[in-house]
Amino acid sequence: MTANTPLNILQHTFGYEAFRQPQQDIIDCVCQGGDALVIMPTGGGKSLCYQIPSLARSGVGIVVSPLIALMEDQVNALKELGVNAGYLNSALDLRTAQQVEQDLISGELDLLYIAPERLVQPRTLALLAQAPLALFAIDEAHCVAQWGHDFRADYLSLNILHERFPNVPRIALTATADQRTQAEIVERLSLNNAQQFISGFDRPNIQYRIQQKDKPRNQLLNFLQLEQAGNAGIVYCLSRKKVEETAAWLVTQGYDALPYHAGLPAATRQQNQMRFLRDDNVIIVATIAFGMGIDKPDVRFVVHLDMPKSVEAYYQETGRAGRDGDAATALLLYGLEDVVKLQQMMATSEGSEEFKRHEQQRLSVMLGLCEITTCRRATLLRYFGDELPHPCGNCDNCLQPADTWDASEPVRMALSCVYRSEQRFGASHVIDILRGSDNEKIRKFGHDKLSTYGIGKGLAITEWRSIFRQLVARGYLTVDPNGYGSLILTESCRPILRGEEPIELRKDKATLKAPSVRKRLLDIDEADMGLWNALRRVRKELADEHGVPPYVIFHDATLKEMIEKRPMNDSELLCISGIGDRKLEQYGGEFLEVLREYEYAQD
């Protein structure tokens, strides 16, 4: 047994040579009995910040997680490392749950994952009072924020941990929290004396691309065919119906696509999630019900077919791509209809007026991110209080700068038409008036008699839709959520309408293409592809045998390092990142056999 120091645990249990910043400081803080608030990007190694102190301190680490469906995989991954881990949730039968509880009380467990609603039950708290406790880790801590995009009511009761167990250190962790959410986490979890570790929000390996909807299924298909052949990814949709229709359509196009939303039977959701985690090349089509805590490292793309309702939601969802640090793409397709739909959803929600106003502000910021012409990453990071000193060079606006045009005259036409049609109609009808369409609705309301009828024939429908979308984004028009998407003038449009101010708008651009993306993602020489595929095959066989996703055996980065360094014995294999003592013992022989066979074949 190795010494129980954090560095030894890191090297011998997890197989990594050194800590990343600021892991060492966080782990030292918790090991010494201090509380910590950790804001760290997805893929930055948050889990080690509570797993290692749980192993280094005496007692069991209690991990509070809202992700019942993923606890089993998380626990299985730890068991593969030789860690005594368990979980308590409603999926366990009575006998198994009782055994876990006994292991908890007797101190047999290193880590116990537990859902928040179960944790705060009196019976569970009584069990914890009998157990030796190393720490409490509150994962996905942003769920405590009542203004947040992933609010969980059960998280509001978690301050009871501080009251009942004042001497047990607590660590709250999340990848997504603006300054308001950070303050709410501190207040609601009683973390006023906690050290705060905020290590930045940038995910430089993710390419952010935002495009206007123009036959979105064709846009999605082109993206998959040209850039993502054979890759795993997530496609987000706003409605359950659209999820199912999109997944079914992708299957007809030859893709292994599965739906996921809260309306599906629990067994179907679980099965589809497991397929996504454990099989290669699967595309999951989902509502926002899917994704929090997904550990799959090789998700190469996240596509939004509808606009998220907030920057927090967008950042959280795009962050599920490229957890392994390799290149990944986040593609968002949006249109004015998304704004109308989201505003209607807000108007019919059961939230207070204050909540609805806050949601509207968040939606406006999200729409602003979609419409900016400057670096998207810089704007995204600034929202979270993080600064990027220079343009990122890895977003669509950096790679293909937007063109602008003097839209003063068409904008005046648009605003005037909204005014003359009494601010009672949505963009589609106003565009019909401007373009001089002859249809029943135009005739019914007498809009063919308006002075603005037909004055906009010189612009295409797509150009007019772009104009109205940008006017809403800039606050010159607002959409009435209670009036079927009616466009309403705001006070700020008056100088433009009077001709006192000019206005420039962005030109909608064609889809940004990224040729040779697959080669860039793999970053493997053609001569080594045979070895790469052989290593992946043995990894998949071992994963199926042990009932875990392939990445639990080894990440792609570990296989790539094997190809680069060509270890031929145990000691050389142990020097590969991600291979600790237990994994060397369990899997080393199979991988060394493949490496030796390949080496001999080259001689």
N, C-alpha and C positions, 0 to 999 in steps of 0.2 A: 504494500500500500504506500502510495506517495505521500509526501508531506502535505498537510491540509492548508497550504497557503494559496491565495488566489492565483498566483502565477503558475504554480505546479498544477492546479486544477485546470487552468486554461490550456496548458501544454499537454498534459497526460490524459485528461478526460475529453476535452473538446478538440485537441489536436492543432491549436494555433500557437505560434511562436511568441507573439507579443500582443499587448492590448492596443486597441485604437484609442485615440483621444475622443472623449474624456472618460472612457470606460474605467480606467484605473482609479481616477479620483472618485467616481461614483461608487465603485465597489469598496474603496477604502472607507468612504463616508458611512455606508450601510454596515460594513463589517465592524466598525467602531461603535455601532448602535445609534447612528444618526438617521434622521428622516431625509428623504430626497424627492425632489420633483424633477423628472427627466423628460425633456422635449428633444427628441432625436429623430432624424429622418428614417423612414422605412428602409430596412436593410442596413441600418447603421450599427446593429448589434445590441439592441435594447435588452433582449431576453437574457443575455449573459450578465447584465447588470443586476439581475435578481437571482439568477440560477447559481452563479458562482458564490455570492454571499450565503445563499441557502446551504451550500455544501461546505463552506468554510466555517460558518458559525455552528454551534451546537443546536440541535433541534430541527424542526421541519419548517421549510418555507411554504407559506400559504399564498397561493397565487389566485387572485380574484379576476375572473375572466367571464365576459358575457357570451363566450363562444362555445356553447355546449357541443355543437356539431364537430368542433375541431379539437376538443380536449383530448380525445382518444389518440389522435395523431401526434399531438404535442407530447403526450405521455409516452407513447411508443417510441418516439424519437429519442427521448431521454433514456429509456430502458436500453436502447441500442448502444448507448454510451456507457452502460453499466450503472446508471443512476436509478435509485429506488424511488420511482414516482408513481402517483396515483391520481385519481380524480373522483369527485363526488358530484353527481348530477342526476336528473330524473331518468336518464337512460339506463341506469344500473338496476339490476334486480335486487331484491331485499338482501339476499345472502351475500352477494358481492359487496354491496354497500356496507353491510355490517363488518365484513372482513377489512375493508379499507378503514373504517372507523377504528377497529381494533389496532390495525397497524399504525394509525395516527397516534393513539393514546400510548402505545408501547414504544414509540420513537423509532419504529422501523423505517419510516418514510423519510426521504430527503426533501421531496417537494410534493405538495398536494394542490391540484387545481380544483377550484370550486366556483360555482356560479353565484353571483351576488345575492339573488333571491333566496338561495339556500343558506348562504353564509349568515345572514342576519336573523335566521330563525332561532328562537331561544334554545332549542335542542342542540343546534350546531354550535352556538356560542358556549354552551355548557361543555360540549366535547372539547372545544379548543382550550377551555380553561383547565382541562385535565392533561393536555399535551404539552411537551416541550416545544416552544415556538422559536424559530430563528428570526423570522421577519414576516411582514405582510407586503405582498406586491400587488398593487392595484393597476392592472393592465388596461389599456384603452381608457385612460382616466378622463379623456374629454367627454365620455358618456355622462359625466356628472353635470355637465353644463346644460342648463334648461334652455338656453338660447341656441344650443349647438345642433348640428345636423344628425347626431347619433344619440340623442338623449335617452337614457334608461332610468326610469323612476327608481329602480332598486338601488342605484348608485347613491341616491341621496341619503340612504341610511348608513353608509359606510363610515361615517365619522364615529359610529359606535365602537369601531376598532380602537380609536384613540382613547375613548372613555373607558372601555373594558380592559384594555391591554396597554396601559400608558408606557410600559417599559420595553415594548416590542417595537423595533424600528419599522417604519413604513416607507415604501418607495412607490410613487405614482408615476406612471409612464404613458406617453402618447407621442405620436408623430405629428398630430394635427391640433394646434391650439394657438389662436391669435391671442393678443394681450388680454382681451376681455375674458376669454375662456381660461387662460392661465390663472387670472385672478379668482375666477369662480372655482377652479379646482382647489386652490389654496384655501379659500374660505370654507367650502362645503366639506372638505376632507380634514379640516383643522390642521393644515400643514404650514401654519404661520412661521414656525421655527425651522422649517426644512431648508436645506441647501438646494438652490436651484441650478440645474445644469441644462442650459439651452445651447445646443451645439449647432444651430443653423438648420435651415430647411431645404437647402439646395440638393437636388438630385441631378447632377450634371450629365449623367448617362441617359436621361430621358429627353427625347426630342419632343417639344410641345408644338403641335400644329392644330390650328383652328380654322375651319373653312365653312363657308356658307352652304346650306343645303341646296343641292342641285341634282335631283334624282339620287337620293342618298343610298339606295341599294346598289346602284352602279358605282357610286363612289367607294362604298365598302368593298365591293367585289374587286375593283381595280386595286385597291390598297392591299387586299389579301393576296391577289394573284401576282402583283408586281413586286411586293416587298416582304410578304410574310409566309411564303410557301412552306408548309411543314412546321410552322411555329404555333405554340400555345398562346392563347390570349383571351381577353374578356371583352364582350360587347355589352354596353349598358343601354337600356331603354327605359323610358319613363313609365310605361304601362305594362301590366301583365299580358294583355292581349298582344301588344307589339313584341314582347319577348318571345311568346310562343310562335307567332307568325314569322319572326326573323329567324329563329332557330330552325323551324321547318323549312324555310326557303334556303338557308345555308346548306342543309342536308341535300336538297335537290341540286345544289351547285357542287356537290362532291366533298363537302367538309363534314368533319366529325363534330357536330354542334349539338349542344344540350341546353335546354331551358332551365332557369332557376328563378323562382319567385315565391313569395310567402303563401300564395294560393294553391300551390302544388301540395300533394300529400307529403307528409314528413319523410316517408320512406323514399319517395322519388327524389326529393331534394337531397337527401343524404347520399343516395346512389349516384346522382349526377355530380355532386361535389367530390365524391371519392374518385369517380372516373377522371375528373379534371385534375385532381391532385396526383393520381397514380399513373395515368396513361400519358403518352406523348401526343402532341399535336391536337389536343382537344380544345375546342373553342366553347366557352360558356357564355350564353346570352342571358342577361340577368337584369333585374331591377336592383335598386340599392340594397335590397335585402341580402345580397351576396357580397362577400369580400372582406369584411373587417377581420384582421388577423390571419388572412390567408398567407401561409408560409411558403408557397410554391415559388422558388427563386427564379425559374426560367420563363416567367410570363414575359413574352417579348412585345406585346402590344396591349393597350387598352383603348377601345373605341367608344365614344359616346355618340349614339345616334340621336340623342336629344340633349339639350343644354341642362347641366346640373343647376340646382337652385341656389348654390352658393359657392364661393371660392374654396371654403373649407371642404365641402363635399367633393369638388373637382380635384383638389390636391390629394385628399384621402384616397379617392378612387384611382387616379392616375398613378399614385404611389405603389399600387400593386404590380406595376410593371418593373422589370429590371432589378429585382431585389438582390440579384447576384452581382450587380455592378456592371454587367455588360450592357451594350447599347439596347435601348428600347424606345418605342414610339407611343406617344399619347395623341390620338387624333379625335378632335371634337367637331361634329357637324351640327350646325344650329341655324335657326331661322326665326323670323318674327312670330311665327305660330307657336314656338316654344315659350316665348315670353307670355303670350296670351294664355296658353294652357297653364303655366305655372302660376300666373296671377289669379286665374280662376280657381285653382286648387287652394291658394292661400285664402281667397275670399270666402270659400265654403268650409274652411277648417274651423275647429272648435276653439282655437286659441283666442286670447284676449286681443283687444285692439292694439295694445302696445306690442304684443308678439307679432301681429300681422304687419305693423309698421317696420319692425326690425327685419322681418323676413323680406319685405319689399326693398329695404336698403341693401340687404345682402344680394338680392337678385340684380339690383341695379349695378352693383360692383362687379358681379359675374358677367353681366352683359358688357360692361365697360372693358373687362379683360378680353372679351371676344372681339371688340371693335378697335382696340388700340393699334397703332401703326409702329410703335416702338417695341423694344425687346420684351417678349411676354414673360420670360423668366424673371427679369428684373422687377416687373410689375407684380408678379405672383409673390416673390420673396418679400417685396416691400409691404405687402398686405400683412404678412406675419412679423413685421418689424425687423426684417433681415435685409441687408443692403448688398447689392451686386455692384462692384466698382466699375464694371464695363459691360457692354452688351455680351450676351452669352455665346453667340455664334452657333447655337444649336436649337433655335426655334425658327418657325417659318418666317417671322418678320426679319430675323437676322440673315437667314439664308436666301430669302427672296423678298427684299424690302418692298413695302406696299407703295403703289403709285396713288397720287391724289389728283383731284380735278376741281375746278371752280364750279360748284353746284348751286350757286346763288339763285339763278333764275328758276331751275327746276324745283328747288326747295320752296321758293315763294309760291310757285304753282301748287305744290303739294299742300302747304299750310293753308293757302287760300281755299283750296278745294275742301279740305276738312272743315273749315269755317263755314263755307257756303252750304255744305250738306248737313249743317247743324250739329256737327260733332256726335253723330248718332250711329256711325257706320265704321266697320273695320277696314283694314288696308285693301283687301281684295276689291271691295265695292268702290272705294275711292279711286283706285287705279282704273277700274272700268270707266268711271266718269272721266278721268283725265285722258284716257285713250279713246274716248268716244265710242264705247261698246254699245251695241243695240241689243238689249236683253229685257226680259220682263220686269226685273227689279228696277232697272233704270227708268223704264216707262212708268211703272207703278208710282214711283215717288216724284216723277217729273224732273228727274235729274238731267234729262237731255235738254232742258231749258236753262240750265245753269250757265253762267258765263265761263266757268272752268271746264265745261263739257268739251272734250276733244282737243284741249290745248296741249296735251302731253303725248300726242301721237308719235312724236319723234323718238321717244324712248321705249325700249322693250319692257315687257312685264317684269322681267328679272331685274332690270335696272331700277324700275320704280320700287320694287320690293326692297332692294338694297338701300334706296334713299329713305324709305319709311323706317326700316330697321335701324338705320344709323341716327335718324332724328329721335327715335325712342331712346336709343342708347345714350344720346347726349342730353336728354331731358327736355328737348323742344316739344315733344309730344309724350303723352302718357296713355296707357291703355286702361280703359275702364273695365275692371274684372267682373263687374255686375251687369255690364251692358253688352254682352256678347262680343267683347273685344273692340268696342268702339274707341276710335282715336280721339283724344281730347288735347286741345292746345294748352300749353303752359305759358306762364307770364314771360318766361325767358325767350320765347320765340318772337315777341313783338318787334324788336329792332330788325330782325331778318325779314319779317313779313312786310315791314315798312320800307325795306330797301336801304336801311341805315348801316347794316353790317353785311359783309360778304361771308360766305361759308364754303370751306373746302371739305369734300368727303373722300373716303378711300375708294379706289376701284377694286371691286371684287376680283380676285385673281384665280387663275386656274389651279387645279390640284398640284401641290408640290410633290414631285416625284423624287425618290431617293434610289437611284440605280445601284445595283450590287450591294444592297443592304444585307442580304443573307450572308455573303462572304464576310462583310464587316462584323456581323453579329457573332459568327462562329470564330473568326480569326484563327483558322486552322489551315495549314498548308495542304494543298491537294494531295501531296505525297503521304500525308499523315491521316487522311480520311479513313483508310482501312482500319488503322489502330483505334481511331476515335469511335468508329462504329462498333468495333469488337469490345471496347471498354464499356460502351453504353449497353451492349447486349448482356454482358455479364452483370452489370449493375441492375438491369431490369429483371433478370432471372432471380437475383438475390432479393430484390425488393418484393417480387411476387411470393417468394418462398417465406419471407418474414412478415408479409402482410402490411408493408409500409410503402409510401411513395418513393420513387427512385432517389430523390434528393436527400432523403433521410440516410440512405447508404452513403452516397458522396454527392456533393454539388458538382456541377459542370466544371467549376473553376479547379476543383481537385483533379478531375480527369485531365483537364488541359495541362496542369502542372506535371502530371505523370508523363504526358506526351513530351513535354519540354525537357524534363530531367531524366527520364528513362531509368527509374530505380530498378535494381536487379536483386535486392535482398531486403530483409526486414528493416535493418537500420536505415537504409536509404529511403525506404517507403515511409518510415516514421517521420522523416524530415519534410514530407509533403504536407502542405497546409490542409487542415481538416481531418487528419488521420491521427487519432490518439491511441492509447494502449489497447482499449477494448476493440476498436474497429480494426486495428492491425491484427489482433488475435482472431476476430471473427471472419474478416474478409480479405486479409492481406494475401493469403495463398492464391485465391482465385485470380486476383488482379496481377500478381507477380507472374502467374502462369501465362496470362495473355501477353504481358510485356516481354517475357522471355521468348515466347514463341515468335512474336513479331520481330524481336531483335535477331534471333537465329535465322529467320527467313530472309533478313536483309544481308546476312553474311555471304 
